[in-house]
């Protein structure tokens, strides 16, 4: 497998999911980004794998934003 093989993207996605589940969001984000870029290039934007990674990436971004909002609210109390 090379750096732009779908299997590489799958491995990146799986590692990102692991980091995300452990709460290591900042580690997961760039892995999702790389997996998404590979899938878009190789499989196209409408492929189920591309859509799955896009959804995971978007949900993680929302989770990070929610945590930042919660932390800023706690700090203002």
C-alpha positions in Angstrom: 0.0 0.0 0.0 1.2 3.5 -0.8 0.4 6.8 0.8 -2.7 7.3 -1.4 -4.1 3.8 -1.3 -7.6 3.4 0.1 -6.2 0.9 2.7 -3.9 3.6 4.0 -7.0 5.9 4.4 -8.8 3.1 6.2 -5.8 2.7 8.6 -5.7 6.5 9.2 -9.4 6.5 9.8 -9.2 3.7 12.3 -6.4 5.3 14.2 -8.3 8.6 14.2 -11.3 6.8 15.7 -9.2 5.3 18.4 -7.7 8.7 19.3 -11.2 10.2 19.3 -12.6 7.5 21.5 -9.8 8.1 24.0 -10.5 11.9 24.0 -7.3 12.7 22.1 -9.2 15.0 19.7 -6.2 17.0 18.5 -4.4 13.8 17.5 -7.5 12.5 15.7 -8.3 15.6 13.5 -5.3 15.5 11.2 -5.7 11.8 10.7 -9.3 12.2 9.7 -8.2 15.1 7.3 -5.6 12.9 5.6 -8.0 9.9 5.3 -10.6 12.2 3.9 -8.2 13.7 1.3 -7.2 10.2 0.2 -10.7 9.0 -0.2 -11.9 12.1 -2.1 -9.0 11.7 -4.5 -9.1 8.0 -5.0 -12.8 7.1 -4.5 -14.5 10.4 -5.0 -16.7 12.6 -2.8 -19.8 10.4 -3.0 -18.2 7.1 -2.1 -19.6 5.6 1.2 -16.1 5.5 2.8 -15.6 9.2 1.9 -18.9 10.1 3.4 -18.3 8.1 6.6 -15.0 9.8 7.2 -16.5 13.2 6.4 -19.2 12.6 9.0 -16.7 11.4 11.6 -14.5 14.5 11.0 -17.5 16.9 11.2 -18.8 15.2 14.4 -15.3 15.5 16.0 -15.1 19.2 15.1 -18.5 19.7 16.7 -17.4 17.8 19.9 -14.2 20.0 20.1 -16.3 23.1 19.8 -18.8 21.9 22.4 -15.9 21.2 24.9 -14.4 24.6 24.2 -17.8 26.3 24.8 -18.3 24.3 28.0 -14.8 25.2 29.3 -15.3 28.9 28.6 -18.7 28.8 30.4 -17.1 27.1 33.4 -14.3 29.7 33.5 -16.8 32.6 33.6 -18.6 31.3 36.7 
